[in-house]
Amino acid sequence: MAESTAGRQPVTRVGIYNRCSTEEEAQKNALAVQAEESREIAQKKGWMIAAQYIESESGTSIKNRTEYQRLLEDMEKDSFDIVMIKSIDRLMRSAKDWYLFLSKLTDNNKRLYIYLEDKFYTPEDSLISGIKAILAEEFSRELSKKIKNSHNRRQELHRQNKAAGLNITRPMFGWDKIEKDKYVVNEREAEAYRTAFSLAREGKGFYLIANEMYDQGVRSKEGKRISAVQWRKMLYSPRAHGTMIIHQREYDFDAKRMKKLPPEEWICIDNALPAIVSREYQEEVLKAIGARRVDCQFGEYTRDMSRVGMYDLSGKLVCAVCGGVYYRNSFRSGQRRLAEWKCSTALKKGRTAFHKDGCDNINLVEENIHKLVEKACKDQYESLFGTQQNIIDETLAAVKKAIRDDQAEKEMARLKKELDKLDRKKKVLFEKLMNETIQDSEFKEYNKQLDRQIAPLSEKIRALEEKSSVYADYETRLSAIREFLCKGGAIDQAKTKDLVTRIDRIMVYPDGRIEILFNRVKLLGLLKIYDGSIIEEKLDEQFFRITTRYIHTNVYRERRDEINKKILDIFRNNPHICAKELPAMLGVGYSYVNTSIRELKTAGRLRYKQNGFTHTGTWEVLDG
């Protein structure tokens, strides 16, 4: 017979939260003792420990207390019935956070047990508990003030040039701490530090410096890669010439976060550290870095492209109205971000409606202008775009030659020949043993010698065979690459990018007219590579000039055109289909489909032929 459960008491589940107060942080095992103590109390009361949350974070802000956040999440999941704490100040020291916690406790129908007082929290305790939370918060505030005052005292001593110690808590690349407030230069790290300064002086950017230093084996104190951002901070830091700047930030107790202080409150300590470079040298390098930043501003670009820009169209697009170059920026259109080129005068001064010196010329979407240039160049220079197969063959042949190792094949043949020779020696040795020409001991000795020679040869042959199998994979990949290049427009796009470098300027007119002006010498040099029959004397200036028209489209228009094309295809394949079936097939709404059908009818691309006076009919696609 099954045991009856009618008289059983339900198991009480408890979630234990442990956290040390600030003054107990110096006690090494305080948190471990509290955790063990709370578990023993729960077990004595016969409660099942559903979870235990041990918080090592001692700050007053609950945002960074991950175990407290987990406690609240589990409370909402009904993981326990009781929350156990040692005392209120172990849970938090903010009156506001205390009342928010009580609100969550009530909302989730949980109980709070404070084992130091051996009692459950009740609504009647709200006043005294609130007072305790306020007192705990005030205690933390006062403690924070004392710590802050201690820092201020140290800083004041620095202002008076009296020794007080730097109190640097983190390791610094380039220096080693040998005792309290005493540092010496780490010569290995300092040499890397100086090399980074030298590279920056030569004109290399921070990303190049980071990569080069990493390749040289330079690592941080923790053995990790030093990023470009870190190198920038290190090169700009006055620490490099021995000056320390402290008191740049301080903790705001009320806001529960660090805040930046104004420069006038900073404390500058000269000769606080042994210098790695001189102040004059650091200032010289930083001045060189600043000069490069100014030189790279887009405003310095000239129409004859004496400076090269970040993008292939930089400095080439020129406004035919005001003569200003076009600048590149971006904007969000639908679900994607598009690059757009705008007249620099319009960007600086606005349109003429707002500024008499402004400009009203059109904007250009980058991907559309690239397509326009590619099509115009294809039409004008057929000889350049008609030689794709030769380029593909030559490119793949070069790649194949680069990855194929003929030397490895020769080496494998040589090793196999030598291996065969040693195998033959082993056979002869065995025959001599069988014919009793040599003794058994002599056979063993000579056989061992041959095995020692054969083992490395076999290993080398195995490695070369693996390399050969990898090459077989390359053959498969090259076939796939050939297929992609033949089908796609990668070659044409590459040629277009090459042609853009031969463009002197692209004149942009308000009516959408685009005039592409090529550099005669540069373009001829490219065309003659692909078509040796070109005779320069027979080419007039019009050959180096292309006039076309830019038609502005946006993603909404592109989507509409795509849906319209699908509708025409559906009606072409099934003229009897009802229009109300289209939204489900196309994944759009009824109104969107109605707008598209109306648009197609207006454009004369679609019409509906009704069967007499019935409600039936057919759709007719007018391709003409």
N, C-alpha and C positions, 0 to 999 in steps of 0.2 A: 504494500500500500504506500502511495506517495506521502511524504512527510507534509504535514499541514504548515502553511506559511501565514495563517491568519493572525497568529499572535506575535509575529516578528516585528521588531522595531526597524524602521528604514535607516539605512546607513547614512551618517552625516559626513558630507564631504567638505574638506577644508582646503583653502588656498592660502599658503603662508608667504607673507612678504617680509623679507629681511633687508635692512639697510643700516649702515653705521652712521652715526651723527658725526659732524665735522670734528668735534674735539676728540673723538675716539679713533680718528684715522691713524694716529701715531701708534696705536696698539696693533701689533702685527696680526694677531689672531682674533681680533674683536668680532669681525663679521662671521668667521667660522664658528666661534663660540655661540653667537646669537642664533645662527642657523640650527646648530645641534640642540640648543636649549629649547627652541620653539618646536622642534620635531618631538622631543621628549614630552612636552606638555600636551601636544595634540594626541600622542599615543596614549597617555594616561587618561585622557578624557574619552578614549575610545573612538576618536574621529579617524576617518580614512583620509590620508594626505593625498589629495587629488593633484596638487601641483605646489612647487615651492619656487618663489621668485627671489633670487639673491642678487641684489643691486650693488655693483661696485662703484657706480657713479655717485659722487657725493655732492654734486651741485644742487642749487636750489631750483633750477628750471626743470620742469617735468618733461620738456620736449626731448631732451637727450637721454632720458631714463628709459631704456628699452624694456627692462623687466617690468616697470610700472605700466608701460603701454601694453605689454603682453597681458598683464593682470586685468586691465580694463577690457581687452578683447575677449579673454576667456570668461569674464564676468557676463558679458553679453551672450556668450555661447552656452551659458548655464553649465560650466565645467565644475562648479563647486557651490556649496550652500553658505559657507562662512568664510569671511576674510579675517585672517589672524595677523596682528601686528604687535610689536613690543610696546610701543607708545606712539602718540600722535606725531611727535617730532621725528620719529623714524619713517613715517609715511610721507610727510611734507612739512615745509615751514612757510607756507603761504596761506593766509586766511582765505583768499579767493579760491585757490586750488582745493583747499579742504572742503569748502561748501560745494564745489563742483563734484568732488568725489562722493560726498554724501548724497547728492542728487542722483548720481548714477547708481549708487548702492540701493536707494529707495526704488528707482525705476525698475531695477532688475530683481527686486524682492530678495535681497541678500542681507546677512547680518554681519556686524563687525565686532570681533572679539579682541580686546586689548589685554594681553596676558600679564603685563606688569601690574595692572590693577585688578586682574582676575574678574573681569566683568564685560558684559556685552554693552555696546553703545545703544542708547535709547534716545528718542526724541527729546526727553527731558534733559538730556546731557548736552543739547546743542549749544546752549549759552556758554557753559563752562568749557566745552570742547573748542568752541570758537575763540574764547579768550586764550586757551592754551596754544592754539594755532597762531594767534596774533603774537603771543609772547615768543614762540619759537621763531617766527619770522623776524621779530625785532632782535632776537639774539643773533640770528644770522646776519642781519643788517649791521649790527654793532661789530661783529667779528670781521665782516667785510671792510668796515671803516678802519679797524685796527690794522688789518693787512695793508690797506691802501695808505694809511698814515705811515706805516713802516717803509713802504716804497717811496713815498714822498720825502721821508727823512733821508733816505739813501740818496735820492736825486738832489736834494738840497745840499748835501755834503759834496756832491759832484760839482754843483754850481760854484761852491766855495773852494774848489780844487783840493778838497780833503778826501783822503782815501776812504772809500766805503764799499768797494767791491762792485764788480759789474753785474753779478747775479745773472749770468747768461746760462739758460737752462738747456739749450739745444747745442749739439756739436756743430762746429763751423768748418766747412771745407777750407783747407789751407792752414789750419791751426790745430794744435793739440793742447788740451787742458792738463797741466802737470800737477797742479794743486789748486786750492780754493782761490779763485779770481786771478790765477796766473796762467798765461798762455805762451806757447812757443810756436814758431813756424814749423809746419810739417813740410820739409823740403821737397818731397816727392809730389805732394799735392800742390805746393806753391809753384813748382815748375810747370805743372799743367795749367795753373791759373795764369801764369805769365804767357804761356803759349796761346791761350785763348785771347788775351789782350793783343798779342802779335797778329793773330789771324783777323781779328776785328779791325786792326789798323790797316791791314792789307786790303780790306774791302769786303771780306766775307761776312755773310749774314749769320744770325744766331742759329738757324737750322743747320747750315753748313758746319758751323763751329761744333754744334752738338754731335753731329754725325762723325766728324773727323776726330774729335776727342774720344768718342766711344770706340771708334776703330783702333785708336792708339791704346785702348785698354784702360782709359780713365773712368773711374767709378766714384760714386758718392761714398760718404762715410758708412752707409748701410750696404754698400756693394751693388747699388742699383745704377741705372743709366741716369745721367744728368740731362734734363730736358733743355730745349732751347730757351724756354721761359726762365728756368733756373739760371742758365748761363747769363742771360740778359740782366737778371737781378744782381748776380755776382759781379758783373763788369761795371754796373752802375753804382754798386754799393760803395760808400766811402770807407767801409771796412778794409778795402783793398790797400789803402794807404795808411791804415791804422786808426782811423777815426770811427768812433761808435756814436750812433744816434739812438737814444732811448727815450722812453715815455712818449711814444707815438700813439699808443692806444691804452685804454683802461676799461675795466669792467664796470658796467652800469647795472647796479643791483636791481633797480626798479624795472628796467627794460629786460633784464636777464640776458644781456649780450655785451660783447666788446664794442666799444665805440672809438672812432678815430678822433684824435685831438688836433687842434689847429697847430700849424708849424711853430707859432710863437711859444707854445708850451713844450716843445721838444727840448731835449737836453743833448747837447753836442759835446763829446769828450774827445779831445785830440790826444794822439799817442796812447790810446787805450790798449792797442794791440801792436805787436811788431809789424811793420809795414812789409807787404809783399811787392808792391810797386810804389814808385814815388807819386806824390800828388800831381806833379806837373805832367808826368807821363800819362796818368789816368785821364786828366783833363784833356790832353792832346788826343787820346784815342776816342773819348766821348765826343769831342768836337768833330772829329772825322766821321763818326757815326751819324751825328746830327746833320752834317753837310750832305751826306749821301741821301738822307731822308728828304731834304729840301730839293736836291737835284732830281729826284724821281717823281716830283709832283707833276700832274698832267698838264698844268698850266705852262710848263716849260717846253712842251712839245711844239715843233714847228711843222709847217705844211709840207716842207720838202723831206720830212721824215729823217732829219739828221739825228733824232733820238728815236729809239725803238720802244713801243709801248708794251703793256702787259698782254694785250689781246691783238689778234691778227688784223683787226680793223682800226686799231688805235691810230689816230692821226691821219687816217686816210679819208674818212667820211667828212666832207666839207659842205657847209650850208651855202647854197647858191644865192641866198638873199643877203646875208650879212657877212659871209666869209669866215664865220667861226667854225672850229672843228666840232665834231659830235662827241659827247661824253657818254660813257656806258653806265647804266644803273639797272636795277631790276624791280619788278613789280609782281604781285600775285594775281593770277588770272585763273579763276576756278580752283582746281585742286593742285595746281603747279605754279612754280615761280619762273617767270620769263625774263630774259635779258633784253634790254631796250636801249637804243641809242637816241639821244636828244641833242638838239642844238645847244651848244654851251652858252650862247647869248640868252636863249630862252630860260635856261636853268639859272643863270646869274641875275637876269633882269626881269624875267617873266615875259608874258605875251604883250603885244602892243596895246591891248585894251587896258592894261594896268601900268605900262611904262612906255613912253614914246620911243625909247631906244631898245625895246624888247624885240622879239622875233617870233613869227607865227609859223615857221616851217614845220613840216610833218615829223613825227617820231617814227623810228624804224625798229621793228622786232628783229632781233639778231638772227634767229633761225630762218626767218623769211628772207632777209637780205642775203644770207648764205645760199639759200635755194635759188634765189634770183640770179646771183653771180654765177652759180654753177650752170644754170640753164643757158644764160647769155653766152658764157664761154664755150659751152658745147656747140651752140649754134654757130658761133663765129670761128672757132678753131677746131674743125672736125678732125684734122690730121692728128691733133694732140689726143683727142678722146677716142680715136679709132684703133689704138694699138694696145689694148688691154692685155691680150693673150701673151704678147711678147714680154711685157712687164711681169706678168704673173710667172711665166716660165723662168725668166732670169732671176726673179726674187727667190722663188722656191729652190732653184738650182744653187743659189748662193747659200741659202739656209741649210740645204742638204749637205753641201760641201763643208759647212762649218761644224755640223753635228756629227758627220761621218768621220771616223778616225781610221784612215788607211794604214797608218803606222801601227795601230793596234792589231790589225789583221796580220801584218807582217810579223809582229812580235809573237802572236799566237802560233803562227806556222813554225817559227823558230823554236818556241818552247815545246811544241808537240814533237818536233823532230828530235830534240834533245831527250824528251821523255821516252820516245821509242828506243833511242840508243841505250838508255839506262835499263829499260825493260829487257832488252836483248842481253845485256850484261848479266842480269839476274838469271836469265834462262841458262846462259853458258855456265854460270857459277853453280847452278843446281845440277847440271849435267856432270860437272867435275866432281861434285860431291857423290853422285850416284856411281860414277866410275872409279871412286876412291882415289882420285888424283889429289884431292886436298882433304885435310882432316875436318872433323865436325866443328871444332873450335874455330878453325880458319874460316869456314863457311859462315858461321854466325857473325864473326867480326866484319867480314867483307859485306855480308848481307845488310848489317846495320848501317854501314857507311852508305850503301846504295839507297836504303830507305830514307836516310837523312837528306840525300840529294833529291830524291823523288818528291818528298812531301811539299817543299816550297814551290816546286815546279807545278804540281797539281793544283795548289792554292792559287797561283798566278793565272793558270789556264781557266779555273773556275770563275775568277773575278772578271776575266776578259770575256767569257761566255755570257755572264750576266749583263755586262756592258753591251754586248752584241744584241741581247734580247731587248734591252731598252731601246736600242736603235731601231729595232723592228717596230716598236710602238711609235717611234717618231715617224716612220714611213706612213703608218695609219693616220697619224695626226696631220701630216703634210697633205695627204689626200683630202682630208676634211677641210683643211685651210684652203686648198685649191678650189674645192666646190663652193665654199663661202665667198671667195673672192670673185669667182666667175658669176655667181648669182647676184650678190649684193652690189651696192654702189660704193664699196670702200675705196676702190681704185680711183673712181671719179672724184670722190670727196678729197682724197689725198692730192690729186692733181689740182683740184680747185684751190686747196690751201696753198699749194705751190704757186699757183697763178696769182693769188692775192698778194704774195710777197713781191710780185712784179708790178703791182698797181701803184701809181704815183698818188692818185686821189680819186675819190668817187664823189661827184657833184650831186647834191640832193636838191630837187626843185619842189616848190609847194604843191604843184599839180601831180606829184608822184613820179615825175620823170627822173630817171637815174642815168647819169653819164659816167661811164667807167673809163678812165684815162690810164693807159699802161705806159710803163717806162720802155721805150723802144729797144734799147740795148739789152736790158734784162729779159724782155719777152722773147726777142729773137734768139738769145742764147738757149732758152728752154725749148722753143719750137724746133730748132735745128737738130736737137737730140732725137726727136721723134720723126721728123720729116726732113731728110737731107735735100729734097728737091726745092725747098723754099729759096727764092732769089730775092735778096734784100732790095735791090734796085727797083724791082717791079711792085713793091709795096708802097701804097700811099699812106698818108697820115690817118685816113679813116680806118685802116686796118688795125691800128693801135687804139681805137676808140669804139666803145660799145654804148649804144643808147637803148634803154629798155624802160619799163614802167613798173613801179612798185604798187601793188594792190594790198591795202591793209586788211588783214583778217584777224579774228580773235578766236579763242577756244570755243566760244559759244556758237559762232558761225561754223566752225569746223565740225562741231558735234551735230549741228543741224544738217549740214551737207551730208555727213555720214549716215544719219538716220534717213534722210531723203533718198539716198542711193539704195539703202536696204529696202525701203518701201517700194521703190520702182522694181527692184529685183523680185520681191514677193509677188507683186501684181503681174509681172512679166511671166513668172512661172505658174501662177494660179490666178487667172483673171476673175474667178467667181468668188474669191474669198471675201468675207465681210470685213469692213473696216474696223468693227468693234473687236475683232480678234487680234488686231495688230499690237495693241499695248502690251499684252502678255508675251507676244513673240519678240518684241523689241526691248522690253524692260523699261518702258516709259509710260507716262500718263495719257489719258484719253485726249486731254486738251492739247498735249504736245503733238500727238498724231494728227488731230484735226488741223492744227496750224500748218504742219508739214504738207498735208494733202491740199489745203487751200493754196499754199505757196507754190506747189507743183502745178496745180491747175492754172494759176495766174501766169506762170512761166511758160505755159503751153506744153508741158512735158507729160501731163496726165489728164485723162478725161473719163467720165463715167457714162456708159451707154445703157439706158434703161430699156427693159423689154416691154414695149407698149405701155399699157396703163397698170402694169403689175408693179410689185415692190421688189422685183428682182432685176438684175442687170450684170454687166461685166465691166471690168476696169481695162482701159486701153492705154498702154505706155507709148508715148509719141517720141521715139528716139530721134526723129528728125528735128 
